[in-house]
Amino acid sequence: MRLLVFFDLPTKSDLDRKRYVKFRRFLLQDGYRMLQYSVYARFCNGLDAVAKHQQRLEDRAPGKGSIRLMVVTDKQYGE
């Protein structure tokens, strides 16, 4: 399974930019691969792993902005 993360975070103030960079670094260090700007994907072994990573994302999400998740199977991802 693949966990896709789509996000749109504000970057107007210095604090907002710091939060954006911190969230992006977390994604990269947690094994996500950038597909496009603000679109990242990670391989997960089953729904338990998806739930674990979803919780990790919720814990590290900045207070402002929009973050959306989508789970797709490997077959769907390949197509």
C-alpha positions in Angstrom: 0.0 0.0 0.0 1.1 3.6 -0.5 0.2 6.5 1.7 0.0 9.7 -0.3 0.3 13.1 1.6 -1.0 16.3 -0.1 -0.4 19.5 1.8 -0.8 23.2 1.4 0.9 25.1 4.2 1.2 28.9 4.5 4.7 30.4 4.0 4.0 34.2 4.5 5.7 34.7 7.8 9.1 33.5 9.1 7.3 31.2 11.6 5.1 29.7 8.9 8.2 29.0 6.7 9.9 27.3 9.7 6.9 25.1 10.3 6.7 24.2 6.6 10.4 23.3 6.5 10.1 21.3 9.7 7.1 19.3 8.4 8.8 18.7 5.0 12.0 17.5 6.7 9.9 15.1 8.9 8.4 13.6 5.8 11.7 13.0 4.2 13.3 11.5 7.3 10.2 9.3 7.8 10.7 7.6 4.5 8.4 9.7 2.2 9.5 10.4 -1.3 8.6 13.6 -3.0 6.4 13.1 -6.1 5.7 16.8 -6.8 5.9 19.9 -4.7 3.7 19.3 -1.6 2.9 15.7 -2.7 4.8 12.9 -1.0 4.3 9.1 -0.9 5.4 6.3 1.4 5.2 2.5 1.1 3.3 0.9 4.0 2.9 -2.8 4.8 -0.9 -3.0 5.5 -3.5 -1.0 7.2 -1.8 -1.1 10.6 1.3 0.6 9.2 -1.0 3.2 7.5 -2.7 3.9 10.8 0.7 4.3 12.6 2.0 6.7 10.0 -1.3 8.6 9.9 -1.0 9.2 13.7 2.6 10.3 13.3 1.5 12.8 10.6 -1.3 14.2 12.9 1.2 14.6 15.7 3.6 16.6 13.6 1.2 18.6 11.5 1.5 22.4 11.8 -1.5 24.2 13.2 -2.2 26.1 10.0 -2.8 24.9 6.5 -4.3 21.8 4.9 -3.0 18.3 4.9 -4.8 15.4 3.1 -4.0 11.7 3.0 -4.9 9.1 0.5 -4.2 5.3 0.7 -3.9 3.4 -2.6 -2.9 -0.2 -3.3 0.3 -1.0 -5.2 -1.7 -1.9 -8.2 -3.6 1.4 -8.2 -0.3 3.3 -7.6 1.3 1.5 -10.6 -1.5 2.4 -12.9 
